[in-house]
Amino acid sequence: MSPYPSLEEGLIDQLFLTYAGYSIGTDGTPHYQFWETTDFLPLLTYVDAHTGCVDGTMFTDFLFLALGILNESGEGRFLTRNEKSPANWAEWVRYLDELFLCDRNLDALCQAVHRSALSTTNVWIALPYPNPQVFTNDLLRVQAVVEWICLFLSKWESSLLKCCLHLKGFYWLQESLYEHGGAFDDRFVIKEVNQQIHSLQVDGCQLKSIWIPYQLAHGWNEWSSLGFDLAFLQPNAYFNPQRSISKAAASAYENGMGFEIEFDLAVTYDQAKREKLQEYLRLGATGGTDENGRYFGPYQFESPLAWYTGGWFFGKNGRKQAMVSLYHSNDPLYNQIFAFLNGFTDC
């Protein structure tokens, strides 16, 4: 049996990271991230370019997450851990409101499902990180996250999204554990939050919790003891040539984790980036060993997968996102990713 999480349990197959809210540049400039109905259509089903007929499905689950949000003055605030500009409760609510915008994000995905050949799709929601600078002890941090979950669920229950979206659970946004001299400890907060999540049901189904730590992140292999139902290991090799895809795959295999595949808009114009994505796909189809001889199975067939494909880029040529651009430009990489998602061996 493979140490990867069992696909037969059906928690997640192919998870697409869907960026909403704002990303905030190193200079503090916020960049808006939102999704419209037509953006989701090529991510739900694969349409044969020659026949115009639906020839298969694409991603099974969509994780909505935001790295930042604007405050009421239009200034960027981080929903991840940040020491200079952490988001407060009012900004957490603004993030929630972004998720429920009419014709965008969750609503846009719901409309896309209606327009597709599918009847429903799965969604996961990222929890804002409770920064100790804002929420000044661990009990307050837990309370804030749980209250945000309850506020989200209240809005979810009063929406019409349930007719086409299946809420599976929540995602811990911070990719590594934070602890500070015993005064603050993410372990305590995460365990308490996960316990609360597991006490909740939507439409008779217990909610679950997931995490995607990066390779070598603090506490990355503690995911099970923290109470997560599933974790994916992020190789970070697409952006950092010193990181190894094989090493990350072997670590995921050893620790019962799913695996993340990474790329961004650069694959549409940068040959080196295209080759790096091809390496992820090639190793996923074959499995192998890392530099230290540790084995990893073919994650294409055996492992739940998370897909980081970047957010939206606004440039002189308009609004672009990697997967959406691959589809609209008839790039063969889109066909190759469809083949990979569906376990075809000729990818």
C-alpha positions in Angstrom: 0.0 0.0 0.0 1.2 3.5 -0.8 1.9 5.8 2.1 0.2 8.6 0.2 -3.2 9.5 1.6 -5.8 7.0 0.1 -7.6 8.4 -2.9 -10.3 5.8 -2.3 -11.4 7.8 0.8 -12.4 10.5 -1.6 -11.5 13.6 0.6 -9.8 15.4 -2.3 -8.6 14.3 -5.7 -7.4 17.5 -7.6 -7.4 20.7 -5.6 -7.2 24.0 -7.4 -5.9 27.0 -5.5 -8.3 29.9 -6.2 -6.9 33.3 -5.2 -9.3 36.0 -4.1 -9.0 39.2 -2.2 -5.6 40.9 -2.7 -2.0 40.0 -3.0 0.3 42.6 -1.7 3.6 43.3 -3.4 7.0 43.8 -1.7 6.5 47.5 -2.1 3.1 47.3 -0.3 1.0 47.7 -3.5 -2.1 45.6 -3.4 -3.1 43.6 -6.5 -6.8 42.6 -6.8 -7.6 39.0 -7.3 -11.1 37.9 -8.4 -12.8 35.2 -10.5 -15.6 35.5 -12.9 -17.9 32.8 -14.3 -16.1 32.3 -17.6 -12.8 32.0 -15.8 -14.0 28.8 -14.1 -15.5 27.0 -17.1 -12.2 25.6 -18.5 -11.2 24.5 -14.9 -14.4 22.4 -14.5 -14.6 20.4 -17.7 -12.4 19.8 -20.7 -14.0 20.7 -24.1 -12.6 19.0 -27.2 -11.3 21.8 -29.5 -12.4 19.9 -32.6 -15.8 18.6 -31.6 -16.9 21.2 -29.1 -18.0 18.4 -26.8 -17.2 17.9 -23.2 -14.5 15.2 -23.1 -13.8 15.0 -19.4 -13.4 16.8 -16.1 -10.7 19.0 -14.8 -10.3 20.0 -11.1 -12.5 18.3 -8.5 -12.1 20.8 -5.6 -11.5 24.6 -5.4 -9.7 26.2 -2.4 -10.6 29.9 -2.1 -7.9 31.8 -0.3 -6.6 35.4 0.0 -3.2 36.5 1.1 -4.3 40.1 1.8 -7.3 42.4 1.9 -7.8 46.2 1.9 -8.8 48.1 5.0 -11.5 50.8 4.8 -8.8 53.3 3.8 -7.7 51.2 0.8 -4.4 50.1 2.5 -3.2 46.5 2.1 -3.4 44.3 5.2 -2.1 40.7 5.4 -4.3 37.7 6.1 -1.2 35.7 6.5 1.3 36.3 9.3 2.9 39.7 8.9 4.5 41.9 11.6 4.0 45.2 9.9 0.5 45.1 8.5 -1.6 42.3 10.0 -5.3 42.2 9.3 -7.8 42.9 12.1 -11.3 41.6 12.6 -12.9 44.3 10.5 -10.6 43.3 7.6 -11.4 39.6 8.1 -15.0 40.5 7.5 -14.0 42.4 4.4 -12.3 39.2 3.2 -15.5 37.2 3.9 -17.5 39.8 1.9 -15.1 39.4 -1.1 -15.8 35.7 -1.1 -19.5 36.2 -1.4 -19.5 39.0 -4.0 -22.3 38.8 -6.6 -21.0 37.3 -9.9 -17.5 36.8 -8.6 -15.6 34.1 -6.6 -18.0 31.7 -5.0 -21.0 33.0 -6.9 -19.1 32.9 -10.2 -18.1 29.2 -9.5 -21.7 28.4 -8.8 -22.8 30.0 -12.1 -20.0 28.1 -13.9 -21.2 24.8 -12.5 -24.7 25.6 -13.8 -23.3 26.3 -17.2 -21.1 23.2 -17.3 -22.0 19.5 -17.6 -21.5 19.1 -13.8 -24.1 19.2 -11.1 -21.8 20.3 -8.3 -18.2 20.8 -7.2 -16.4 20.9 -3.9 -15.1 24.0 -2.2 -12.7 24.7 0.7 -12.2 28.1 2.4 -9.0 29.6 3.8 -9.1 30.9 7.4 -7.5 34.2 8.0 -4.4 33.9 10.3 -4.9 35.3 13.8 -1.9 37.4 14.3 -0.8 37.8 17.9 -0.3 41.5 17.4 -4.0 41.8 16.9 -5.4 39.0 19.0 -3.2 39.2 22.0 -3.4 35.6 23.5 -4.0 32.2 22.1 -7.5 31.9 23.6 -8.5 35.1 21.8 -6.9 33.8 18.6 -8.9 30.6 18.7 -12.1 32.6 19.6 -11.6 35.0 16.6 -11.1 32.1 14.1 -14.1 30.2 15.4 -16.3 33.3 15.3 -15.2 33.9 11.7 -16.1 30.3 10.8 -19.5 30.8 12.3 -20.0 34.0 10.5 -19.0 32.4 7.2 -21.4 29.4 7.8 -24.2 31.7 8.6 -23.7 33.6 5.3 -23.3 30.3 3.5 -26.6 28.9 4.9 -28.5 32.0 3.8 -27.0 31.9 0.2 -28.1 29.9 -2.8 -24.6 28.5 -3.3 -25.5 25.1 -1.8 -27.4 24.1 -4.9 -24.2 23.8 -6.9 -21.3 24.0 -4.4 -20.4 21.4 -1.7 -18.6 23.0 1.2 -16.1 20.4 2.4 -14.2 22.4 5.1 -11.5 24.9 5.9 -7.8 25.5 5.2 -5.2 26.8 7.6 -3.6 29.7 5.6 -0.2 30.1 7.3 2.3 27.6 5.7 4.5 27.1 8.8 4.1 27.0 12.5 4.7 30.1 14.6 5.7 30.0 18.3 7.2 32.8 20.4 8.8 32.0 23.7 5.8 30.1 25.0 3.6 33.2 24.8 2.1 32.2 21.5 1.9 28.8 19.9 0.2 27.9 16.7 0.0 24.3 17.7 -2.5 25.0 20.4 -4.5 27.3 18.2 -4.6 24.9 15.3 -5.6 21.9 17.4 -8.4 23.9 19.0 -9.7 25.3 15.7 -9.6 21.9 14.1 -11.5 20.4 16.9 -14.2 23.0 16.4 -14.3 22.4 12.7 -14.8 18.7 13.2 -17.7 19.4 15.5 -19.6 21.2 12.7 -21.7 19.7 9.9 -23.1 21.2 6.7 -25.9 19.2 5.0 -25.2 16.3 7.3 -21.5 16.0 6.4 -18.8 16.7 9.0 -16.5 19.5 8.0 -12.8 18.8 7.5 -9.6 20.7 7.7 -6.5 20.8 5.4 -3.1 22.4 5.2 -0.3 23.0 2.6 3.1 23.6 4.4 6.1 24.2 2.2 9.2 22.0 2.1 11.3 22.5 5.2 8.6 24.7 6.9 8.6 24.7 10.7 6.4 21.8 11.8 5.5 20.7 8.3 5.5 17.0 9.3 3.3 17.5 12.4 0.1 17.8 10.3 -1.6 14.7 11.6 -1.0 15.5 15.3 -2.3 19.0 14.8 -5.6 17.5 13.8 -5.7 18.1 10.0 -7.6 15.6 7.9 -5.2 16.0 5.0 -2.0 17.9 4.2 -0.2 18.5 1.0 3.6 19.2 0.8 4.6 22.2 -1.2 7.9 21.6 -2.9 8.6 25.3 -3.6 10.9 24.0 -6.4 9.3 25.9 -9.2 10.4 29.2 -7.7 13.6 28.0 -5.9 16.1 26.0 -7.9 17.8 24.9 -4.7 14.7 22.9 -3.7 14.1 19.4 -5.1 10.9 18.1 -6.5 12.0 14.5 -5.8 13.0 15.3 -2.2 9.6 16.8 -1.6 7.8 13.9 -3.2 9.8 11.4 -1.1 9.0 13.4 2.1 5.3 13.5 1.2 5.4 9.8 0.5 7.1 9.0 3.9 4.7 11.3 5.8 1.4 10.3 4.4 0.9 13.7 2.7 -0.6 14.8 -0.6 1.6 16.7 -3.1 1.5 20.1 -4.7 2.3 20.9 -8.3 3.4 24.5 -8.9 3.5 26.9 -11.8 2.4 30.4 -12.8 1.9 32.6 -15.8 5.6 32.3 -16.7 4.9 28.9 -18.3 3.2 30.8 -21.2 6.4 32.7 -22.2 9.4 31.2 -20.3 10.9 28.0 -21.7 12.8 27.2 -18.5 9.6 27.5 -16.5 7.7 25.3 -18.9 10.5 22.7 -18.5 10.2 22.9 -14.7 6.4 22.2 -15.0 7.2 19.3 -17.3 9.5 17.9 -14.7 6.7 17.9 -12.1 4.5 16.1 -14.5 7.1 13.6 -15.6 8.1 12.6 -12.1 4.4 12.4 -11.2 3.9 9.8 -13.9 6.9 7.7 -13.0 7.7 8.1 -9.4 11.3 7.4 -8.5 13.9 8.2 -5.8 15.3 11.4 -4.5 19.0 12.4 -4.2 19.3 10.3 -1.0 17.7 7.2 -2.5 14.4 7.6 -0.8 11.5 6.2 -2.9 8.3 8.1 -3.9 5.4 6.6 -5.8 3.9 8.1 -9.0 1.8 10.9 -7.4 -0.1 11.3 -10.6 -2.0 8.1 -9.9 -1.6 7.5 -6.1 -1.8 10.9 -4.4 -4.2 13.7 -3.8 -2.8 16.7 -5.6 -3.0 20.5 -5.0 -2.4 22.8 -7.9 -0.8 26.2 -7.4 -1.1 28.1 -10.7 -0.7 31.6 -9.5 -3.1 34.5 -9.2 -4.3 37.1 -11.6 -1.8 39.5 -13.3 -3.0 42.8 -14.6 -0.7 44.1 -17.3 -0.8 46.1 -20.5 -2.3 43.1 -22.3 -5.1 42.7 -19.9 -6.0 40.4 -17.0 -4.3 37.0 -17.1 -4.0 33.8 -15.1 -1.9 30.8 -15.9 -4.5 28.0 -16.4 -7.1 30.3 -18.0 -4.4 31.7 -20.4 -3.3 28.2 -21.4 -6.9 27.4 -22.3 -7.6 30.6 -24.3 -4.3 30.4 -26.2 -4.9 26.7 -27.1 -1.6 25.9 -25.5 -0.8 22.2 -25.6 0.1 22.4 -21.9 -3.6 22.7 -21.1 -4.2 19.4 -22.9 -1.3 17.9 -21.1 -2.6 19.0 -17.7 -6.0 17.5 -18.5 -4.3 14.2 -19.4 -2.3 14.3 -16.1 -5.4 15.1 -14.0 -7.2 12.1 -15.4 -4.4 9.6 -15.1 -3.6 9.3 -18.8 -0.1 7.9 -19.3 0.7 9.9 -22.5 1.2 13.2 -20.7 
